[in-house]
């Protein structure tokens, strides 16, 4: 197994279509009765079937494919796909490299052109054997040139976690298994905490050789790319696991897992502001791509924490100073409005605009900043955004590109080209309430003496106090009040709703703190920040109290 960081695969499914032979007319030259003139005859073009494959074709093709695969006849199985060249080596490695035999494939009922099935087999290596079973599905399509019903080839046909170029293997692992423990010594497993799957795989790849363990015999998926963590599927002989200390908290992690499962697509991260220690990371669905730490999305109005810090540092506002909040405003040809076109009366304070998430109050102050790069610099120099974080696993550290015009204005309210994830926003909240960026980590720096990112300056005590005042107001009576009601301690929050082109509902964002724990969450198409992401953050903060 290769060592390296886990990088999850983002995007769609890659489908390869093999080139076929085009059938057409041809000429035959001959003579008749010894005459001088050649006679040309034409053979009719064979009829090629079109349209979706019938139920009978789907059943016949899938059965033929399953039978050949189970029999270990990779060549025959590959012939029944639309990419023979791509399918055959993967099907061959199933038996030869992965050592999987006694294969039985049980199909379920077809749903349209998709056929679900269960694969059961036995993995054998050096006198040790163990059963392996899993479920997957395939799709039957019409061949573009032959018109035959064929399996639409993708590596996931062989195993649902197999990606393009990856290989199934069985043998002695190159790194020892690890026993990852939380800050108090509680053992963390992917079975109990599903979201930690890719994190634990990466920790094994990075620290398995130095953790004091010995390798075992396993079946795994070996990535085609260096730097990607392998995925362990089955252990035939355990070896001796090495211990790896993490900064996670098992209780907070359990709460995070429960919270995200209440929504179809949700992510949350919790961080200890005084140290940067990551206490929880959770995603639903729990896949090999760690959205909470690797995602890149516009965070909506949660980014107003950074914008507010910028405006406070430049002396353009104060928490209790008057600020305009009209229904709408135009900036360099781009119009901006508040949710449901609300406005605040004259004399309202900046804290009120922050707590009610007034977009126009922030947009109207852009010209006074007199520097299009100011927000990007604030994000980098104070909040550590874009400074190549070394968390211990694969993560992205956010981005606030320098922009001009309407795009720059959109960034002030967390739209435009700003990209963040739950980890980034939890860290921003942690920095806001302590005044100093402390790069988040999931394993102690002492484990490998890696260089952590450092911001060039801190916020003044006055700015920190005003940011906390505004976030406390948001949690007490502003847009985060309902979500934060069950949270105790010294608490504050900021809500966000990020609009996405082509998406009917906004993404729901929420970040908050309670005493020395900060958390941030995003729920895809969850709507207003307080409606979906807010309850996720609240549940995590309560567990940390």
ZAGU-551156 format. One record per residue (C-alpha): x, y, z; chain. Coordinates in pm, 1 decimal. Layout:
<pts>
xx, yy, zz, chain
X, Y, Z, A
...
</pts>
This chain:
<pts>
xx, yy, zz, chain
0.0, 0.0, 0.0, A
129.2, 346.7, -84.3, A
175.6, 621.4, 162.7, A
32.6, 966.7, 113.3, A
-250.9, 1194.9, 198.2, A
-605.7, 1114.5, 131.6, A
-752.6, 1310.6, -149.3, A
-1100.6, 1245.8, -215.3, A
-1237.8, 1226.8, -579.5, A
-1477.2, 1509.5, -651.8, A
-1701.9, 1555.5, -968.9, A
-1907.7, 1308.2, -1184.9, A
-1854.2, 954.2, -1307.4, A
-1615.7, 897.7, -1597.1, A
-1761.6, 678.6, -1871.0, A
-1536.0, 545.2, -2145.3, A
-1684.6, 429.3, -2472.3, A
-1480.6, 193.6, -2686.4, A
-1442.9, 272.5, -3051.5, A
-1649.8, 43.5, -3272.7, A
-1634.3, -63.9, -3636.8, A
-1856.2, 124.4, -3873.0, A
-2056.8, -93.2, -4108.5, A
-2134.6, 39.3, -4453.7, A
-2170.8, -42.8, -4822.2, A
-1888.4, -190.2, -5027.5, A
-1824.8, -265.2, -5397.0, A
-1744.0, -596.6, -5564.9, A
-1580.8, -586.9, -5908.7, A
-1619.1, -881.5, -6147.2, A
-1677.8, -978.2, -6512.5, A
-1970.5, -1138.2, -6685.5, A
-1929.9, -1369.6, -6986.2, A
-1573.2, -1246.4, -7049.3, A
-1702.3, -902.3, -7139.8, A
-1490.6, -593.7, -7098.5, A
-1718.0, -404.2, -6861.3, A
-1693.8, -454.6, -6482.4, A
-2019.7, -495.0, -6292.0, A
-2059.5, -338.6, -5945.7, A
-2288.9, -498.4, -5685.8, A
-2386.7, -348.2, -5346.9, A
-2447.0, -531.8, -5019.8, A
-2715.3, -389.8, -4790.7, A
-2606.2, -222.3, -4462.4, A
-2686.7, -445.1, -4161.1, A
-2965.4, -307.8, -3946.6, A
-2839.7, -159.0, -3616.8, A
-3090.3, -153.3, -3333.9, A
-3153.4, 179.1, -3162.0, A
-3331.9, 304.6, -2856.4, A
-3307.2, 191.2, -2496.6, A
-3239.1, -179.0, -2439.2, A
-3543.2, -393.4, -2363.7, A
-3600.9, -571.6, -2033.7, A
-3506.8, -899.2, -2202.4, A
-3180.9, -751.4, -2333.2, A
-3096.9, -604.0, -1992.7, A
-3152.0, -939.1, -1823.4, A
-2954.9, -1130.6, -2087.1, A
-2657.2, -895.6, -2097.3, A
-2626.3, -863.1, -1719.7, A
-2655.3, -1240.6, -1671.7, A
-2388.8, -1309.4, -1932.0, A
-2159.2, -1051.6, -1773.1, A
-2213.1, -1185.6, -1421.5, A
-2159.7, -1546.3, -1528.5, A
-1830.8, -1467.8, -1707.0, A
-1705.7, -1249.6, -1421.7, A
-1789.4, -1510.6, -1156.3, A
-1616.7, -1779.3, -1364.5, A
-1298.6, -1570.6, -1379.1, A
-1330.8, -1522.0, -1755.7, A
-1233.6, -1154.5, -1768.6, A
-1201.0, -1148.5, -2149.0, A
-1555.0, -1273.1, -2207.8, A
-1699.0, -1041.6, -1944.6, A
-1516.4, -743.7, -2096.3, A
-1664.5, -823.1, -2439.3, A
-2006.7, -757.1, -2291.4, A
-1911.8, -399.8, -2194.4, A
-1888.5, -85.6, -2404.7, A
-1517.2, -53.4, -2317.8, A
-1346.3, -388.7, -2357.7, A
-995.8, -242.0, -2330.6, A
-1072.5, -63.8, -2003.8, A
-1275.1, -344.1, -1846.2, A
-1054.2, -648.8, -1902.7, A
-752.1, -550.7, -1688.0, A
-975.3, -448.4, -1397.6, A
-1174.1, -771.1, -1414.0, A
-850.4, -968.7, -1441.9, A
-702.3, -802.7, -1132.1, A
-1013.9, -901.9, -936.3, A
-898.6, -1262.1, -940.3, A
-523.3, -1232.5, -988.2, A
-413.9, -926.6, -785.3, A
-696.2, -928.4, -528.9, A
-698.0, -1310.7, -496.2, A
-1079.2, -1327.6, -487.4, A
-1225.8, -1667.6, -574.9, A
-1543.4, -1875.4, -529.5, A
-1734.1, -1577.4, -661.8, A
-2112.5, -1568.9, -657.4, A
-2301.1, -1269.0, -797.2, A
-2668.0, -1232.4, -709.8, A
-2862.2, -976.5, -914.8, A
-3160.5, -787.9, -782.3, A
-3457.5, -660.8, -978.2, A
-3369.9, -418.0, -1253.7, A
-3485.2, -59.5, -1210.7, A
-3505.2, 75.5, -1562.5, A
-3166.0, 4.9, -1717.5, A
-2989.1, -29.5, -1379.7, A
-2926.0, -371.4, -1225.5, A
-2826.7, -391.3, -856.4, A
-2635.2, -695.1, -736.5, A
-2443.5, -846.7, -448.3, A
-2094.5, -992.0, -488.7, A
-1977.0, -1266.2, -252.8, A
-1639.6, -1432.6, -269.5, A
-1345.6, -1562.6, -71.5, A
-1011.2, -1385.1, -45.3, A
-716.3, -1626.2, -6.6, A
-350.1, -1542.9, 51.2, A
-65.0, -1751.0, 193.9, A
-289.4, -2000.4, 366.2, A
-527.0, -1740.4, 508.0, A
-876.3, -1681.3, 373.0, A
-1178.0, -1472.9, 458.7, A
-1517.1, -1399.8, 297.0, A
-1577.2, -1070.0, 121.1, A
-1915.1, -931.8, 22.0, A
-2048.5, -599.4, -103.4, A
-2322.1, -447.6, -320.5, A
-2296.7, -247.0, -640.8, A
-2491.7, -180.1, -959.5, A
-2443.5, -156.2, -1332.9, A
-2628.0, 5.6, -1621.0, A
-2704.4, -159.2, -1954.3, A
-2686.4, 68.6, -2258.9, A
-2720.6, 37.6, -2634.9, A
-2386.4, 10.5, -2814.8, A
-2337.0, 317.5, -3033.4, A
-2206.7, 129.0, -3336.8, A
-2317.3, -230.9, -3289.1, A
-2662.2, -165.2, -3149.4, A
-2604.0, -445.0, -2896.6, A
-2703.5, -422.8, -2533.0, A
-2380.0, -374.1, -2334.9, A
-2273.0, -302.6, -1976.8, A
-2189.2, 65.5, -1942.6, A
-1834.3, 25.0, -1814.0, A
-1711.0, 202.1, -1503.9, A
-1468.8, 70.7, -1238.6, A
-1750.2, 90.8, -981.4, A
-1907.1, -206.1, -1160.7, A
-1635.9, -422.5, -998.9, A
-1642.4, -244.6, -661.7, A
-1837.9, 69.5, -559.6, A
-1521.8, 239.6, -423.9, A
-1301.0, 160.6, -722.0, A
-1197.9, 465.3, -925.1, A
-1040.0, 509.6, -1267.6, A
-691.8, 355.8, -1275.7, A
-712.6, 214.3, -921.9, A
-645.3, -154.8, -852.9, A
-780.8, -414.4, -611.6, A
-495.9, -593.3, -431.4, A
-439.1, -847.7, -157.5, A
-108.3, -895.7, 22.4, A
108.6, -773.7, 305.2, A
43.4, -406.3, 369.0, A
334.1, -163.5, 345.9, A
213.3, 29.3, 650.1, A
87.2, -101.5, 981.3, A
-270.8, -53.8, 1083.3, A
-324.3, 220.4, 1338.7, A
-533.6, 259.3, 1647.7, A
-638.2, 622.8, 1636.9, A
-744.7, 763.6, 1971.9, A
-912.2, 1086.4, 2073.2, A
-762.7, 1340.4, 2313.3, A
-863.2, 1127.3, 2613.1, A
-751.0, 791.8, 2472.3, A
-1086.3, 668.0, 2338.6, A
-1038.1, 449.5, 2030.6, A
-1185.8, 596.3, 1710.8, A
-1311.1, 357.6, 1441.3, A
-1481.6, 416.9, 1106.8, A
-1751.9, 170.1, 1209.2, A
-1856.7, 385.4, 1505.1, A
-1772.7, 719.3, 1344.1, A
-1833.1, 676.7, 966.0, A
-1720.8, 1029.7, 877.1, A
-1371.1, 952.5, 1003.1, A
-1316.2, 683.5, 737.5, A
-1103.8, 890.2, 495.2, A
-928.7, 1065.6, 785.1, A
-826.1, 737.6, 949.1, A
-708.3, 599.4, 612.9, A
-491.4, 906.1, 562.2, A
-351.9, 895.7, 915.4, A
-252.0, 535.0, 856.0, A
-79.2, 622.1, 529.6, A
110.0, 912.7, 685.5, A
192.6, 777.3, 1030.8, A
153.6, 398.2, 1010.4, A
525.7, 336.1, 955.6, A
627.3, 542.6, 1257.9, A
347.2, 448.8, 1496.3, A
515.9, 137.7, 1638.3, A
298.0, -125.8, 1472.0, A
365.9, -414.1, 1232.3, A
194.4, -477.2, 894.0, A
-77.7, -736.1, 841.2, A
-234.9, -906.7, 537.1, A
-517.4, -712.7, 374.8, A
-728.9, -653.6, 67.6, A
-725.7, -290.5, -40.6, A
-789.7, -49.6, -325.3, A
-461.5, 96.3, -444.2, A
-498.7, 442.9, -593.3, A
-360.4, 523.7, -937.2, A
-224.1, 854.0, -808.6, A
67.4, 898.1, -572.3, A
-36.6, 1087.5, -263.7, A
-383.2, 934.6, -239.6, A
-455.6, 708.2, 54.8, A
-535.7, 345.6, -18.2, A
-871.3, 210.2, 98.6, A
-860.0, -98.8, 319.1, A
-1147.3, -339.0, 246.8, A
-1065.4, -656.8, 439.2, A
-812.0, -775.5, 696.1, A
-697.2, -1137.8, 677.1, A
-429.2, -1100.5, 944.8, A
-421.3, -792.0, 1164.8, A
-57.7, -752.3, 1252.1, A
10.9, -514.7, 1538.5, A
-160.0, -173.5, 1516.2, A
35.3, 138.3, 1608.4, A
-122.7, 413.0, 1817.7, A
-185.5, 758.7, 1672.2, A
-302.9, 1042.9, 1897.3, A
-556.5, 1285.2, 1750.2, A
-708.8, 1609.1, 1878.3, A
-1063.7, 1479.7, 1826.3, A
-1315.6, 1444.3, 2108.1, A
-1521.0, 1122.7, 2088.9, A
-1825.9, 1283.0, 2252.6, A
-1828.2, 1585.5, 2022.7, A
-1761.1, 1359.5, 1722.8, A
-2059.2, 1140.6, 1810.5, A
-2282.8, 1448.4, 1832.1, A
-2152.6, 1571.5, 1495.5, A
-2229.9, 1235.0, 1333.7, A
-2585.5, 1243.1, 1469.3, A
-2641.5, 1602.0, 1363.5, A
-2539.9, 1565.5, 998.2, A
-2747.7, 1248.6, 953.8, A
-3061.4, 1458.8, 988.0, A
-2998.0, 1605.8, 640.8, A
-2923.5, 1453.4, 301.6, A
-2603.5, 1650.7, 245.0, A
-2443.4, 1816.7, 545.2, A
-2098.0, 1883.1, 691.3, A
-1975.3, 2019.8, 1023.3, A
-1640.8, 2088.3, 1195.0, A
-1568.8, 2188.1, 1554.5, A
-1245.5, 2361.5, 1664.3, A
-1105.5, 2468.4, 2003.4, A
-1032.4, 2843.8, 1955.4, A
-759.2, 2869.5, 2218.2, A
-543.3, 2600.8, 2051.0, A
-675.5, 2525.4, 1699.8, A
-736.4, 2160.5, 1794.9, A
-1005.0, 2003.3, 1574.2, A
-1263.1, 1834.9, 1798.8, A
-1500.9, 1689.1, 1539.2, A
-1541.8, 1640.1, 1162.6, A
-1859.3, 1492.0, 1016.7, A
-2019.8, 1451.4, 675.4, A
-2340.3, 1301.7, 543.5, A
-2308.4, 1109.8, 323.4, A
-1983.0, 975.3, 463.4, A
-1779.0, 920.5, 147.6, A
-1410.8, 911.1, 57.7, A
-1429.1, 1286.2, -12.7, A
-1413.8, 1479.8, 312.5, A
-1640.5, 1772.6, 223.7, A
-1610.0, 1930.9, 567.1, A
-1235.6, 1984.3, 522.1, A
-1191.0, 1974.0, 143.9, A
-1506.0, 2139.2, 8.5, A
-1498.7, 2469.3, -179.0, A
-1820.3, 2671.4, -173.2, A
-1942.7, 3024.3, -123.7, A
-2021.3, 3058.7, 250.3, A
-2280.5, 3334.1, 223.8, A
-2320.3, 3583.6, 505.8, A
-2105.7, 3386.5, 751.0, A
-1813.1, 3562.1, 579.5, A
-1947.1, 3891.7, 713.1, A
-1737.1, 3811.3, 1021.0, A
-1427.2, 3882.3, 811.0, A
-1586.9, 4184.4, 642.8, A
-1693.7, 4325.4, 978.9, A
-1339.2, 4284.0, 1112.0, A
-1207.9, 4475.1, 809.0, A
-1456.3, 4760.3, 854.8, A
-1388.9, 4778.5, 1229.4, A
-1011.0, 4782.0, 1179.6, A
-1039.4, 5064.9, 927.2, A
-1254.1, 5268.5, 1166.3, A
-1546.2, 5283.0, 922.8, A
-1793.1, 5138.1, 1173.0, A
-1829.8, 5061.2, 1540.8, A
-2053.0, 4796.6, 1693.9, A
-2286.9, 5058.5, 1846.2, A
-2250.8, 5320.0, 1572.9, A
-2530.9, 5408.9, 1330.3, A
-2531.5, 5231.5, 989.6, A
-2770.5, 5253.3, 694.7, A
-2960.8, 4937.5, 596.9, A
-3190.2, 5009.5, 298.2, A
-3394.2, 4743.5, 114.3, A
-3160.5, 4743.3, -181.4, A
-2848.8, 4907.4, -319.2, A
-2665.0, 4931.4, -652.4, A
-2287.5, 4895.6, -677.2, A
-2110.4, 4947.9, -1011.4, A
-2404.4, 4813.9, -1209.8, A
-2481.9, 4520.8, -981.6, A
-2789.3, 4532.1, -759.3, A
-2799.4, 4381.8, -410.1, A
-3093.8, 4341.2, -174.2, A
-3178.9, 4206.3, 167.0, A
-3380.2, 3889.5, 226.1, A
-3744.4, 3965.8, 148.2, A
-3636.3, 4328.0, 88.7, A
-3631.8, 4412.3, 459.2, A
-3475.9, 4736.9, 581.3, A
-3383.5, 4880.7, 919.1, A
-3493.9, 5224.0, 1042.0, A
-3261.3, 5522.4, 1045.3, A
-3029.0, 5524.7, 1342.5, A
-2995.1, 5145.5, 1356.4, A
-2655.5, 5025.5, 1472.9, A
-2396.6, 4814.8, 1292.9, A
-2465.4, 4540.2, 1548.4, A
-2828.7, 4537.9, 1438.1, A
-2726.2, 4512.2, 1071.5, A
-2488.2, 4228.1, 1154.8, A
-2736.1, 4039.4, 1371.6, A
-3016.9, 4076.0, 1114.0, A
-2771.2, 3995.9, 829.9, A
-2829.7, 4316.7, 635.8, A
-2647.1, 4281.9, 303.6, A
-2688.3, 4643.5, 197.7, A
-2520.9, 4782.5, 511.1, A
-2200.1, 4604.8, 410.5, A
-2222.5, 4685.5, 38.1, A
-2274.9, 5059.1, 102.8, A
-1940.4, 5078.7, 285.4, A
-1724.5, 4934.3, 5.3, A
-1635.4, 5269.9, -150.0, A
-1518.0, 5395.5, 187.8, A
-1264.7, 5110.8, 207.7, A
-1096.3, 5247.1, -109.3, A
-905.6, 4922.9, -173.0, A
-1038.8, 4631.3, -381.8, A
-777.2, 4396.4, -234.3, A
-855.8, 4482.6, 128.3, A
-1092.8, 4190.6, 195.8, A
-852.1, 3935.4, 49.2, A
-570.2, 4079.3, 261.0, A
-783.8, 4075.0, 576.8, A
-875.9, 3710.4, 516.9, A
-512.0, 3611.6, 463.5, A
-322.1, 3835.3, 705.7, A
-558.5, 3804.7, 1003.2, A
-763.5, 3487.8, 951.4, A
-499.9, 3269.4, 783.8, A
-707.3, 3197.3, 473.8, A
-499.9, 3058.7, 186.5, A
-184.0, 2997.4, 391.4, A
-138.7, 2626.4, 310.1, A
-260.6, 2470.4, 632.4, A
-92.0, 2150.1, 751.9, A
-375.8, 1996.0, 950.8, A
-233.6, 1642.7, 944.8, A
-473.6, 1523.1, 673.3, A
-580.2, 1660.8, 337.0, A
-764.6, 1992.1, 369.6, A
-819.9, 2314.1, 179.2, A
-763.9, 2645.1, 354.1, A
-1018.8, 2868.7, 180.0, A
-988.7, 3138.1, -83.0, A
-1083.6, 3505.1, -113.4, A
-943.0, 3615.0, -451.9, A
-882.4, 3981.7, -526.3, A
-1171.0, 4108.0, -741.2, A
-1317.0, 4436.6, -867.0, A
-1661.3, 4582.4, -931.3, A
-1974.4, 4383.3, -861.6, A
-1781.5, 4062.0, -794.3, A
-1579.1, 4236.7, -523.6, A
-1902.6, 4363.2, -370.5, A
-2048.8, 4013.0, -370.8, A
-1746.5, 3889.9, -177.5, A
-1827.1, 4127.0, 109.7, A
-2137.4, 3915.2, 175.8, A
-1974.9, 3577.5, 107.8, A
-2079.3, 3531.3, -254.6, A
-1887.3, 3583.1, -580.5, A
-1561.7, 3389.4, -603.0, A
-1516.2, 3325.9, -229.5, A
-1465.8, 2956.7, -148.2, A
-1482.3, 2805.3, 199.3, A
-1571.3, 2486.7, 383.7, A
-1691.5, 2410.0, 735.6, A
-1334.5, 2385.8, 866.5, A
-1246.5, 2730.3, 729.8, A
-1553.9, 2896.1, 879.5, A
-1505.2, 2730.8, 1218.9, A
-1148.3, 2863.4, 1216.7, A
-1266.2, 3212.6, 1118.7, A
-1502.7, 3214.0, 1414.4, A
-1223.4, 3091.0, 1642.8, A
-995.9, 3370.7, 1522.1, A
-1267.5, 3633.5, 1563.2, A
-1330.0, 3554.4, 1929.6, A
-964.4, 3515.4, 2031.2, A
-806.3, 3772.9, 1798.5, A
-531.0, 3536.7, 1681.1, A
-529.5, 3272.9, 1404.3, A
-428.1, 2931.1, 1530.7, A
-402.3, 2687.9, 1243.2, A
-642.9, 2395.3, 1294.3, A
-482.4, 2053.4, 1348.0, A
-623.3, 1702.5, 1375.9, A
-300.7, 1549.8, 1505.7, A
-52.8, 1729.6, 1733.3, A
229.7, 1918.3, 1563.7, A
472.3, 1720.7, 1780.3, A
380.2, 1402.0, 1594.3, A
585.9, 1503.3, 1289.5, A
719.9, 1854.7, 1360.2, A
543.7, 1992.1, 1051.2, A
542.0, 2368.5, 997.1, A
204.9, 2523.2, 1080.2, A
67.6, 2828.6, 900.8, A
88.7, 3161.5, 1081.0, A
-103.5, 3479.9, 1008.1, A
98.0, 3801.7, 993.5, A
-100.6, 3990.1, 1255.8, A
-374.3, 3965.4, 1519.2, A
-686.6, 4171.3, 1582.4, A
-682.4, 4438.9, 1848.4, A
-868.8, 4369.4, 2175.6, A
-1120.2, 4639.7, 2081.8, A
-1207.3, 4476.8, 1749.0, A
-1231.2, 4132.7, 1913.2, A
-1468.2, 4265.1, 2175.5, A
-1690.9, 4429.9, 1914.6, A
-1699.5, 4114.6, 1698.1, A
-1800.2, 3908.0, 2000.3, A
-2067.5, 4165.2, 2089.2, A
-2220.7, 4135.8, 1740.7, A
-2204.0, 3756.5, 1734.2, A
-2358.4, 3738.0, 2081.7, A
-2642.5, 3961.1, 1958.4, A
-2698.5, 3730.3, 1659.9, A
-2733.2, 3434.3, 1896.3, A
-2948.9, 3622.8, 2148.4, A
-3204.7, 3801.7, 1929.7, A
-3079.3, 3799.7, 1570.3, A
-3105.4, 3546.7, 1288.2, A
-2935.0, 3276.3, 1496.3, A
-3150.1, 3307.0, 1806.9, A
-3377.9, 3007.8, 1748.1, A
-3093.1, 2770.4, 1668.3, A
-2874.4, 2886.3, 1957.8, A
-3149.7, 2890.8, 2221.5, A
-3057.7, 2546.3, 2364.8, A
-2684.6, 2627.5, 2374.8, A
-2542.5, 2740.9, 2706.2, A
-2238.7, 2939.8, 2811.8, A
-2091.2, 3247.9, 2649.5, A
-2227.2, 3207.0, 2298.6, A
-2242.8, 3382.2, 1962.1, A
-2327.5, 3306.2, 1600.3, A
-2353.4, 3416.5, 1238.2, A
-2597.1, 3281.3, 979.6, A
-2555.1, 3256.4, 604.2, A
-2747.7, 3158.5, 293.1, A
-2542.5, 3105.3, -21.7, A
-2717.6, 3121.3, -357.0, A
-2593.9, 2876.2, -619.6, A
-2668.2, 2906.8, -991.9, A
-2917.2, 2643.6, -1107.6, A
-3010.7, 2547.3, -752.8, A
-3366.3, 2613.9, -638.3, A
-3282.6, 2661.6, -269.7, A
-2981.4, 2829.9, -111.1, A
-2714.7, 2640.3, 78.4, A
-2760.7, 2683.0, 451.9, A
-2452.0, 2801.2, 647.2, A
-2409.4, 2865.1, 1017.4, A
-2114.7, 2925.8, 1247.3, A
-2108.8, 2983.6, 1619.0, A
-1923.8, 2945.9, 1945.2, A
-1991.8, 2844.4, 2302.3, A
-1714.9, 2913.9, 2553.0, A
-1395.3, 2758.1, 2408.3, A
-1554.2, 2566.7, 2119.7, A
-1634.3, 2700.6, 1772.6, A
-1826.1, 2510.2, 1505.4, A
-1948.3, 2569.1, 1150.9, A
-2181.4, 2372.2, 925.5, A
-2323.9, 2374.2, 574.8, A
-2635.9, 2194.1, 456.0, A
-2680.2, 2173.7, 79.7, A
-3009.2, 2332.2, -38.0, A
-3099.0, 2382.1, 328.4, A
-3226.0, 2737.7, 278.0, A
-3173.3, 2997.3, 550.4, A
-2874.9, 2942.7, 777.4, A
-3085.4, 2912.8, 1089.6, A
-3320.1, 2656.5, 938.2, A
-3079.6, 2367.5, 874.7, A
-2711.9, 2437.4, 947.2, A
-2798.8, 2617.6, 1271.7, A
-2940.1, 2311.9, 1451.2, A
-2636.2, 2108.1, 1337.6, A
-2394.9, 2357.6, 1494.3, A
-2605.1, 2386.6, 1809.6, A
-2603.0, 2009.7, 1867.7, A
-2224.4, 2000.4, 1833.9, A
-2170.4, 2299.4, 2063.9, A
-2394.9, 2147.1, 2330.6, A
-2187.8, 1827.6, 2326.2, A
-1872.7, 2030.6, 2384.0, A
-2013.7, 2218.0, 2677.8, A
</pts>
